[in-house]
Amino acid sequence: MILSDKRILEEIDKGTIIIEPFKPECLGTNSYDVHLGKYLATYADRVLDAKAHNKIQHFEIPKDGFVLQPGTLYLGVTLEYTETHAHVPFLEGKSSTGRLGIDIHATAGKGDVGFCNTWTLEISCAQPVKIYAGMPIGQLIYFMVEGNIETLYNAKNDAKYSNKTTKPVESMMWKNNF
């Protein structure tokens, strides 16, 4: 089940959901709107290797915006830092974002119980589009979990995306054994 607005607020009061900064006007009927942080990144190399550590180059979105180009993968980051200790968070794009031809994640829309960080966005676009730091970019939806959690994400020794950051994080696929 998806948490309602009232239930999200109850979980925030209990400390099982943390959103910083939290703004009541961003709370929807059953979601919370998140915003684009000020940093983007692109990969240094055009050809990526799943077994290699592909380096990224960070840059700050100018005050007057930045034009995304089709055919380039941009890594963005949410302005909001979140913690989810008892629910499964899902990040989805807002319909207004999608109607501009912007996708905010390729495959990583689901977080794990215990995820505590900003969200790295895998941004692509259908046509050139100007974006701005602070613009609404997506919405978090929280699902109930059935059963007990054996190990929270932030307690796993091999959690690849648990270092607190305000910048996008590159793929850590290279840390897997395959």
ABEGO torsion letter per residue (X at the ends): XBBBAAAAAAAAAAGABBBOBBBAAABBAABBBBBBBABBBBBABABBBAABBBBBBBBBBBAAEBBBBBGBBBBBBBABBBBBAABBBBBBBBAAAAAAGBBABAABABBBBGBBBBBBBBBBBABBBBBBBGBBABBBBBBBBBEBBABBAAABAABAAABBBABBBBBAAAABBX
